[in-house]
């Protein structure tokens, strides 16, 4: 299996529009506990963004860049490597 890469804004934007992708958020307090969502849709309200899954929703982020910053892209890349 090929490792997923999230190096560019375009790759990150494409990933957030991929239904079924598991997104992992950073946890400032603890590296051992992370929030994860399986994307069902990305909701937009003006510049603000929020991820929906079948059982929960993420917080609202003021911009797409702010949402990118909240996601643990390095963890997601390492989790897809075999």
Backbone as numpy.savetxt, mean C-alpha at the origin, in Angstrom:
# Nx Ny Nz CAx CAy CAz Cx Cy Cz
9.31 -17.37 -8.92 8.47 -16.18 -8.92 9.35 -14.95 -8.92
8.99 -14.00 -9.73 9.74 -12.75 -9.83 9.34 -11.81 -8.69
10.33 -11.14 -8.12 10.08 -10.18 -7.05 9.39 -8.94 -7.59
8.42 -8.44 -6.86 7.76 -7.18 -7.23 8.68 -6.03 -6.88
8.71 -5.01 -7.71 9.53 -3.83 -7.45 8.64 -2.60 -7.38
8.95 -1.75 -6.42 8.19 -0.52 -6.22 9.16 0.66 -6.13
10.03 0.80 -7.12 11.08 1.82 -7.07 10.63 3.20 -7.55
9.64 3.25 -8.41 9.24 4.53 -9.00 7.81 4.88 -8.61
7.46 6.15 -8.78 6.09 6.60 -8.53 5.10 5.84 -9.42
5.49 5.58 -10.67 4.62 4.86 -11.60 4.37 3.43 -11.12
5.41 2.74 -10.64 5.25 1.37 -10.13 4.36 1.36 -8.89
4.52 2.35 -8.03 3.69 2.44 -6.82 2.24 2.73 -7.18
2.02 3.65 -8.11 0.66 3.98 -8.54 -0.02 2.76 -9.16
0.71 2.03 -9.98 0.16 0.82 -10.61 -0.18 -0.22 -9.54
0.69 -0.38 -8.55 0.46 -1.36 -7.48 -0.81 -1.04 -6.71
-1.04 0.24 -6.41 -2.22 0.62 -5.64 -3.53 0.46 -6.42
-3.42 0.27 -7.70 -4.61 0.05 -8.53 -4.77 -1.44 -8.88
-3.97 -2.30 -8.26 -4.01 -3.74 -8.51 -4.91 -4.42 -7.49
-6.08 -4.80 -7.93 -7.04 -5.47 -7.05 -6.44 -6.80 -6.58
-6.50 -7.05 -5.27 -5.99 -8.30 -4.71 -4.57 -8.22 -4.16
-3.86 -7.12 -4.43 -2.51 -6.96 -3.90 -2.57 -6.71 -2.40
-1.69 -7.36 -1.65 -1.61 -7.13 -0.21 -0.69 -5.94 0.02
-1.23 -4.89 0.64 -0.48 -3.67 0.94 -0.15 -3.68 2.42
1.11 -3.40 2.74 1.57 -3.37 4.12 1.92 -1.95 4.52
1.32 -1.48 5.61 1.60 -0.14 6.10 2.68 -0.18 7.17
3.49 0.88 7.22 4.51 1.02 8.26 3.83 1.17 9.62
4.47 0.67 10.65 3.99 0.88 12.01 5.12 1.57 12.77
4.93 2.80 13.11 5.96 3.59 13.77 6.31 3.02 15.15
5.33 2.52 15.88 5.57 2.02 17.24 6.25 0.67 17.27
5.97 -0.22 16.31 6.47 -1.59 16.39 6.74 -2.14 15.00
7.94 -2.67 14.80 8.28 -3.29 13.52 7.63 -4.67 13.39
7.24 -5.28 14.51 6.69 -6.63 14.45 5.20 -6.64 14.13
4.53 -5.51 14.27 3.11 -5.43 13.96 2.88 -4.44 12.83
2.30 -4.93 11.76 2.02 -4.07 10.62 0.56 -4.25 10.21
-0.05 -3.19 9.69 -1.39 -3.29 9.14 -1.27 -3.73 7.69
-2.10 -4.68 7.31 -2.13 -5.13 5.93 -3.56 -5.10 5.41
-3.69 -4.74 4.14 -4.98 -4.71 3.47 -4.83 -5.40 2.12
-5.85 -6.14 1.73 -5.91 -6.67 0.37 -6.76 -5.68 -0.41
-6.16 -5.06 -1.40 -6.83 -3.97 -2.13 -8.05 -4.48 -2.88
-9.19 -3.83 -2.63 -10.37 -4.06 -3.47 -10.62 -2.83 -4.34
-10.28 -1.64 -3.80 -10.33 -0.43 -4.61 -9.58 0.70 -3.91
-9.19 1.68 -4.71 -8.56 2.89 -4.21 -9.56 4.02 -4.36
-9.99 4.59 -3.25 -10.97 5.67 -3.29 -10.26 7.02 -3.34
-10.79 7.91 -4.17 -10.24 9.26 -4.30 -11.30 10.27 -3.95
-10.87 11.32 -3.27 -11.74 12.46 -2.99 -10.87 13.70 -3.14
-10.93 14.33 -4.30 -10.00 15.41 -4.60 -8.60 14.83 -4.68
-7.68 15.36 -3.88 -6.32 14.84 -3.83 -6.17 13.71 -2.81
-7.14 13.56 -1.90 -7.06 12.56 -0.82 -7.27 11.15 -1.37
-6.65 10.17 -0.67 -6.72 8.77 -1.07 -6.99 7.88 0.13
-7.70 6.75 -0.12 -7.97 5.76 0.91 -8.07 4.40 0.22
-7.51 3.36 0.85 -7.57 2.00 0.32 -8.73 1.26 0.98
-9.52 0.58 0.15 -10.61 -0.27 0.64 -10.19 -1.73 0.47
-10.52 -2.55 1.45 -10.42 -4.00 1.30 -11.80 -4.56 1.61
-11.94 -5.87 1.53 -13.26 -6.46 1.75 -13.73 -6.35 3.19
-12.79 -6.15 4.15 -13.20 -6.11 5.55 -12.83 -4.81 6.28
-12.03 -3.96 5.67 -11.59 -2.74 6.37 -11.21 -1.67 5.35
-10.94 -0.47 5.89 -10.45 0.63 5.07 -9.26 1.26 5.76
-8.36 1.79 4.97 -7.23 2.52 5.55 -7.71 3.91 5.97
-6.85 4.64 6.61 -7.11 6.04 6.90 -7.11 6.83 5.59
-7.66 8.03 5.63 -7.54 8.95 4.51 -6.15 9.57 4.55
-5.54 9.71 3.39 -4.25 10.40 3.25 -4.48 11.60 2.34
-3.92 12.74 2.72 -4.19 13.99 2.01 -3.78 13.98 0.55
-2.73 13.24 0.22 -2.26 13.14 -1.16 -1.82 11.72 -1.44
-1.64 11.40 -2.71 -1.14 10.09 -3.08 0.28 9.92 -2.56
1.09 10.98 -2.56 2.46 10.92 -2.05 2.47 10.58 -0.56
1.52 11.12 0.20 1.42 10.83 1.63 1.05 9.36 1.85
0.18 8.83 1.01 -0.17 7.41 1.07 1.05 6.55 0.76
1.81 6.91 -0.28 3.04 6.17 -0.61 3.98 6.12 0.59
4.12 7.23 1.28 5.03 7.32 2.43 4.59 6.41 3.57
3.31 6.19 3.72 2.77 5.37 4.82 2.94 3.87 4.56
3.18 3.50 3.31 3.28 2.08 2.94 4.72 1.60 3.09
4.88 0.38 3.58 6.20 -0.23 3.76 6.58 -0.99 2.49
7.05 -0.25 1.50 7.38 -0.82 0.19 8.52 -1.83 0.31
9.52 -1.57 1.16 10.65 -2.50 1.32 10.18 -3.85 1.86
9.29 -3.83 2.85 8.74 -5.07 3.40 7.97 -5.82 2.30
7.18 -5.11 1.53 6.40 -5.75 0.48 7.30 -6.38 -0.58
8.40 -5.70 -0.94 9.35 -6.28 -1.91 9.99 -7.53 -1.35
10.45 -7.48 -0.10 11.13 -8.64 0.48 10.17 -9.81 0.67
8.91 -9.53 0.90 7.92 -10.59 1.09 7.61 -11.34 -0.20
7.89 -10.73 -1.35 7.59 -11.38 -2.62 8.78 -12.13 -3.20
9.94 -12.04 -2.57 11.13 -12.73 -3.06 11.13 -14.19 -2.60
11.56 -15.05 -3.51 11.71 -16.47 -3.16 13.14 -16.87 -3.29
